[in-house]
Amino acid sequence: MTNIQKGIKEDFGITFSNTKILTEAFTQGNYLNEHPEEDGNDYQRLEFLGDSVMQLAVADYLFTRYPSWEEGQLTEMRIAMVQSKSFSHFARLAHFDRYIRLGKGEELSGARHRDSLLEDIWEAFVGALYKDQGMKAVYDFLNQTIFPAVDQGFFEEFIDYKSKLQELLQRDGSVDIEYQVEHEDLSDPQRPHFDVSVFVDGTVIGSGSGRSIKAAEKKAAKDAYQRYNGQ
């Protein structure tokens, strides 16, 4: 049993029938160039497949899990979940960086820790899992990794509510949008606290709190955006 097989089995209880396709999901092209004796492909074809599988799995999960969400809310969360930043984050949590087979030059350049490569490897693994065991196995894997993070609020950081609020409010013309710090507590340097309100043409339309002014502004924008959308 290879390190890849062993790690995936120990961490997620997944045993591949086709171990070749699992290895392929973690193999970069430069590695194959340096090992011409190996028969197989790099991860790119599986990445192509995994991208589509992730889109479908996430859309179906959100549709089923959140029956009260409107189309716009479902779309926002799906976009946040399938963007590359989240894939690299969860690839690290799954220890996928340990298993990537790299050429020597790429290893020396630090490619193992590169976000763009980890994003690709995540999709390639999902593609390999789908081909080996079908969609149910993909759902089981995502239930151990990405799906719980929705209720934990993880993906909120990937939604730019300030821009979305601005687009919403300025659909019918220019308006004056202003964020104002209403209260700040800096008594504990380790736990600063800021309360922010967002105004449109002098009227408060949302408020939020956070450990930084930027975080509080984002919360205020989210509050206002959801009020306007009736969420």
N, C-alpha and C positions, 0 to 999 in steps of 0.2 A: 504494500500500500504506500503510495507516494505521500509526501507531506501535504500536498493539496487535498487529496482524498481524505487523509486522516483529519486534517483541520476542519474541513467542511462537515464531516460526520460528527466530530466532537462538538462543534459549535452549534450546529443546526439540525443534527440528526438526519442528514441527507446522505444517502449512498447512491452514487451514480452507477447505472448499469453500463453505460458507455463512458468509460474512463478517458478515452481518447478525446471526446468532445469537451470534457471538463478541463483537461490539460490545454486544449486549444484555446479555451476562453481566457487563459492566463498567459498566453504566449505572444510576445511581441515579435514583429517581423525581423528585427535585427538579430534576435536570438536564433531564428531559423537560418539567417544568412551565415551565421558563425557555426552552425551545426547542420551542414548540408546532408549529413547522414540520416537526419530525422525526417520522417514522412508525415506531413500534416500541414495545416494552415495556421496563420496567425489569428488573432481574435476578431479581426475586422468584420468578417461575414456574420459572426454571432452577435457582434455589436449592433449591426443593422437590424437583425431580427429582434434582439432584446429591446431596442428602442420602441418598436411597435407593440411588443408584449407589455411593456411597462405602461404605455399610453392606455391600452385597453384595460389592464388590471386595475390601474388607479381610477379610471373613469367608472368602472363597474363597482369598485369598492365604495367610492364616494356616493354614487347614485343609490346604492343599497343601504349604506350605513347612516346617511343623513337625509331621510325622506322629506324633511321640511325645508331643505335648502332650495333656493331658486336656481335657475340655470346660471345666472351670473356668478353666484357664490360658488357653485360647483366648478365653474370654469376657472375662477381665480385660484382655487385650491389645487385643482389639477395642474395648472401651469406652475404653481409654486413647487409641487411635489416632484414633477418630472424634469425640472431644470437641473442643469449639470452640477450646480453647487451642492444640492442635496445629495446627489449620487456620490460625489467624492467624500462627503461627510460620512455617509453610511458605509461606503466601501472601507473606510478606515476603521469604523467600529466593528466591521465584520472581519478585520485583519486581512483583507484581500491584498494589501500591499506586501505582505510576507510571501505570497505565493507567485507573484509575477515573474515570469522568465524573461530576462532582459539580455540584450547584447552587452558586452563589456563596456563599450563606450557610453551607452545609455545608463548603465549602472553607475559609472563614474560621474556622470552629469547630474545625478540625483533624480532621474526619471521615476524611480520607484515611489517617490513622494509627491510627484507632480499631480495637481488636481485634474488636469485634462486627461491624463492616462488612467487615473483611478475612476473617473467618470465612464470612460470607455470600457474598462474592465467590468464595472458593475453591470452595464448593459449586456456585455458579452456573457457574463455568468448567468444572467436571467434568461438570455437566449438559449444557452446550453441547457439550463434546467428545464425550460419549456420543451425543447426537442427531446430530452431524455425521459421526462416524466409527465409532461402536460401542464395545463393551466392550474390544476388543483395544487400541484407541488409549488408552483410559483406563488399562489395565494398563501400557502402555508409559510413559505419563506418570508414573504412581505409582511405577514402577520407577526413575525418575530422581529422585524426590523423597522420598516418604514411606516406601516399603518398605525401603530400605537402612537407615533409622534404627532399625528393630527390632533388628537384630543389633548395632548400635552402642550399644544401651542407652538411646537417647534417651527412650523412652516410660516408662521405669521411674519417672521423676520424677512422672508423673501418677498413679501407683498408690499409694494411701494404705495401705501395708502395716501401719502401726501400728493403724489402725482395723480393718483386715481381721483382724489377729491377735487383737485384743481381741474382736471378734465371734465368731471361731472358738473361742477359749478359754472364753468365757462362755456358750456355748450351753446348757450343763448346769448353770449356776449361777455365782455370783460367785467370781472368783479374784483373787489379789493379783499384779498385773503391775508389775514395777519395772525401770527401765533404769539401769544403773550404769556410770560411766566407769572402765574398768580401767587405762587408761594414756593419757597425753597428752604430746605433744612440741611445745613452743612455741619451740624453739631457732631456727627460721627463721620469722619473722613472716609471710612470704609463703607458706609451705607448712606450716601447722599440721597436726597429725595427732592423731586421737582414736580409741581402741579402746573399744568399748562392748559390754556383755553385757546380755541381757534375761533376767530371772528370773521364774518363776512359782512362787509359794508357796515361795520360797527356792532353787529349782533352776534352774540355767542351761539355757535352751532354745535360745539363739541368740546369735550375736556378729557384729559388723561394725565396719568402720573408715571414716573419712571426714575431710574437711578441717574439719568442724564437728561439734559434739556432735549437732546435729539430723540431719545426714547420716549419722553413724555409727549413731544410734538407728534410722533408717529401714532401714539395711543389716541391722542386728541383727534387726529385726522381719521383714524379708523372709526372712532365713535361717531364723528360727524358723517362719514361716508355711509355707515350702516344705518344711521337715522334717516338719511335721505333716501336710501334704498329700501327702507322698511324692514331691515333684517333684525 
